[in-house]
Amino acid sequence: MGVADRVPAADRLSIELSRSVNHLIRELVAARQRRGLKPVDVARAMGVDRSVVTRFESGGTNPTMATINRYAEAVGVMIRYTVETTGVPHDLLPRTPC
């Protein structure tokens, strides 16, 4: 029995969502590097200070979708989203206010 097996189902979903965002950011950074852009280039294109891009790339922020999209646009890449059903039963999901 691994550590993940002892984590409640709803918490596993949160962990997987966080991993998904981290993976997306790593992919965006890799795209920036492939294009030969520096963080300062992306910051200039986004109209923000270089430190904003540095924190984004290091995972030091909880970026909004708008920020992720602005970064992708500055790097010149397209993000495609997928929605997948989880194995977590609906009644075990955390309740969040709308």
Buried (B, 14 or more C-beta within 10 A) or exposed (E): EEEEEEEEEBBBBEEEEEEEEEEBBEEBBEBBEEEEBEBEBBBBBBEBEBEBBBEBBEEEEEBEEEBBEBBBBBBEBEBEEEEEEBEBEEEEEEEEEE
